[in-house]
């Protein structure tokens, strides 16, 4: 079986989980892309684009792949729905920093522009002064007409104010968990760093707004399966321990021990026992 291509870097976490499961299902079936195309309503090239993350896979294609491979499609449809919601919430690429396409207003021409000044300031159309006095006249005109040229002092003050506001907002966001966190907690905010693989995190589970929280993540629908990593996994591991199904480690790596603990929890709470933590399992964990 040929090795799959790496998924594009911009592929979201939820979309990546869906594609990994679809690839596994296709590999276990021993069907080639051509054979898959002959048994479904999608062409070989379409399956190649879907499974390599070049184009979002349709819901119908997910259902047909499950049917052809003889498996229950429910779990794959749950993965698809979560990925679809994530795509709907994601901002359109390039919109936030896209420069305005509206043409700039034409600048009035000057009868005697000084070199370099035509890009910085605007001279009055009726100026007949000589070149030596053009610079002083343009500066006075800019001061008298707000909106044409921004003085350097005002510009620096505006930039400094924007930096101060952004810095203050960052401090408030960083303190979001610290203001309520118990002493010794090593969550993402308390540590001041992102998730570090190989590190063990503490579990300080408490009830807030009627649900259990360990302070590492507030997700209620992130899908977790083998080799998932991050603070969402730490949160799940802590909640599993709190509910009496400890995985033994709290390092943010969804390994076999964590999956086994999740299966036992799902069985005890009459959920689908697949070891995948999704919206239904999160809801029970946070009760």
Secondary structure as GFF3:
##gff-version 3
##sequence-region A 1 287
A	DSSP	alpha_helix	13	29	.	.	.	ID=ss1
A	DSSP	alpha_helix	33	39	.	.	.	ID=ss2
A	DSSP	alpha_helix	44	51	.	.	.	ID=ss3
A	DSSP	alpha_helix	59	68	.	.	.	ID=ss4
A	DSSP	alpha_helix	74	89	.	.	.	ID=ss5
A	DSSP	three_ten_helix	117	119	.	.	.	ID=ss6
A	DSSP	alpha_helix	131	144	.	.	.	ID=ss7
A	DSSP	alpha_helix	152	174	.	.	.	ID=ss8
A	DSSP	alpha_helix	188	191	.	.	.	ID=ss9
A	DSSP	beta_strand	206	208	.	.	.	ID=ss10
A	DSSP	beta_strand	211	213	.	.	.	ID=ss11
A	DSSP	alpha_helix	231	242	.	.	.	ID=ss12
A	DSSP	alpha_helix	256	268	.	.	.	ID=ss13
A	DSSP	alpha_helix	279	285	.	.	.	ID=ss14
###
